[in-house]
Amino acid sequence: MSLSRSLKTGGSLMQHRSVLTRAERIEKLREDGRFQDGDGPLGLPKVVSRKAAAGKKTKKKTDEEETAATEES
């Protein structure tokens, strides 16, 4: 019998969450200046949670390729 996907541990559970907890929403609103102390925690405006795109890795040139490129120029 296979292991249920919900029971997996480790890095497989570290994924982007589109739903934030109330505390996370308040923190994000404070950063934007849309929530001040004394405001109620109920009826909060929607907060967009965007996943940051990972940048592509650039391939490093080896010493041989660098010398060949400078010789051609």
NORHU-V219277 format. One record per helix or strand of 3 or more residues. SS is the DSSP state (H for helix, E for strand). FROM is the first residue (numbers start at 1). TO is the last residue. If there is no record, write none. Layout:
SS_FROM_TO ; SS_FROM_TO
//
This chain:
H_5_7 ; H_10_13 ; H_22_32 ; H_63_72
//
